[in-house]
Amino acid sequence: MNEEMELSEHSPEQLVALIQQGHPMYFEELFYRFLPLVKKFNKAYYLRFLEQEDFWQEARMVLHKAVQSYVPEKGLQFASFYKLTLKHHIFSLIRKESAVKRKIDKGAVSLDAILENQYSNHTEHSFEGVVSMNFSPEEIVMVRESASCYFEILSDFEQAVFIRFINGSDFLTIADDLDCEVTSIKNAYDRCHRKMKRLLD
């Protein structure tokens, strides 16, 4: 985002109207106008799974939806409408995070421990094969539930790396398989590990 963006004399409502009329080039200016609000909410509401860039992307998505649904005849200023819409979206994200945390707190086996086991022993077990790791049936269910939540916060590339790793492939083999540098694989693994720790903290 250009911090020195030159602003027009249009009000937020006028910018919204222009975008609705088929002039999407005004969207960046509109988002820039609300950047202080986005930054304020980013500091005020802690979301473990969202980095600043991800939070801003969520805010942009909400702004786009707000522009499409805004009806000035209802008498609400767009700034107030967007603020309310963004806050509701953030609360929805917080509720989803809380639901994931509650599920884990009910006894999920640490995925971190499983990864450490996979890494040190180079076993060929996946989450579907976790029975052979001497867990109880209840623990196996919790592992699978936790894995489902965990995969949701990984990118497609991170998922590809993670799945191959827990199935016994080393970094070099994964790099050959995905046709990329070993450094990229190691970085993806590190991101997987950090996201797992945030999920389980």
N, C-alpha and C positions, 0 to 999 in steps of 0.2 A: 504494500500500500504506500503510495507516494505521500509522504508527510507534508509536502509543499504543494499539494493540489490547489489549483486555482479554481475558486468557487464562482458560480454564476450568481445572479441576483434572484434566482427562483427560490420560492419558499419550498419546504418539503412537500406540501400538498401539490404544488405546481410540478415538481420533479416527478412525483408519483403519477400525476395525470399524463405527463409526457411519456413516461415508460409504458403506461397502460395504452397509450395511443400508438405504440409501436416504435418508440425511440429508446432502445435499451442502453444506448451510450451514456444515459444519465444515471444509470444504476450505480456506477462507481462513485460518483459524486454524492449520491444519496447515502451510500454506505459510509463514506468518509464523514458526512455530517453527523452520523450516529456512532462514529468510532469511540468518542469519549464515553458514551453509554455502554458500549460493548466492553471496553477496558474496565469500567467500573464494575460491571457484573462479573467479569472474569476474575476480579480480585475478591468480590463479595461472596461468590458461590464456588465452593471447592468441589471440583469434579476430578476424581482420581484418574480416570481413563482418558481425559482430554488435555492435551498440551495446548499452549496458547494458539498455535496455528489451527488446531482442530476446533477449538472453541470459536475462533473467528469464522471458520467455515460454517459451523452450525448457525452462527449469527447471520451470516450472509444468506443461508438457506431460509431462515425464518423471515428475513427482510424481503426476500423474493416472494414468499407466500403472502406476506402482509400486503405487499404492493398489489398482488393479484386480487386480494379479497377486500381491499379497502374501499369503503363507500362513504364519500365525504358528506352525503346528505344525512347521514346519521348524526352529524354534529360533533364527532370526536376528532380532535386534531390528530394528524398522522403520527406525530411524535409520541403521543400518549398511547395510541393504538399499537405502535411497534413495541414500545416499552412493555406493555401488558402482554403482548403476544410472545415476546422474547422471554419474559419472566415465566410464563406458563410453560414454555418449552424447556427452560432450565429446570423447573420443578419436576417436569416429567422425566428428564434425564437423571435427576437425583433419585427419584423413586425407583427407576430401573436399577441404578447402582445399589440402592439399599436392598432391593430384592435379591440381587446377586450375592451381596454380602451376607444376608440372612441365610441363604442356601448354603453358603460355604461354612458359616458359623455352626451349622447343625451337625458338623462332624466330617466335613470333607477331608479326605486324605490329601496331604500336601503334594501338589503337582511338582513343587520344587524338589521335594525329596525323590520323587519318581524320576525326574530328569537327572538328578545327581546319580541315581542308581544306573540309569541308562548310559550316562556318559562314562562312568567309571568302569562299568562291566561290559560295555558294548553289546548288550543283549539285543535280541531281535523282537522284543515284545512291543506291541502297540497298546493303546488303551483297551482295545477289544481283547488283548491277550494278557491282561493284568492279573487274571486268575492265577497264573503260574508264579506270581510274586508273593504268594502266601497271605493275601488279604482276605478278610471275611467277606461274605456276600453283601453285607450292608456297606462295607467300605468300598467295594467294587462299584456299587451303584452310585455312591457319592463321588467317586473318581470320575465316572462317566458324566455325571451331571456337571461337575466342576469343569471338565474338559469342554463340554458344550458351551458353557459361559465364557471360557477362556478363548476358544476359537473365534467367538464373535468380536473380540477386540484386536484380533490379529489381521494384518493385511493379507491379501492373497499370496504374496511372495513369502511372507513370514509363515503362513500356514504350510506352504509347500516345503519350506526348509524344516520346520518343526516336525512335520509328519515323517519326512524322510529320516530325520535324526533319531527319533524315537523308534524307528524301525531298523536301526542299526547302521545306517550309512554314516561315513565320516565326512568331514567338511570337503575334502577333495572330490570324493565321489559325488556329493550333492552338487558341487560346482560344475562338474562335468555333466551331470544329469540336467541341470537347469541352464547350462551354457552361459555361465557367468564367472566372475573372479572369486577366488576363495575368500578374499577380503569381504566381498559383499555377503557371502554366506555367514561368515563370522559376525559381521555387524547385525545381520538379521537375527542370528541366534541370540546375540546380546540384547536386542530389543525384545525378543520373546521372553527372555529371562527377566528383564526389568518389568515388563507388563505382568508377568506372572506374580512377581513379588508385590506389585501394587494390588493385584487382585486378591492376594491372600493376606495382606497386611490388615 
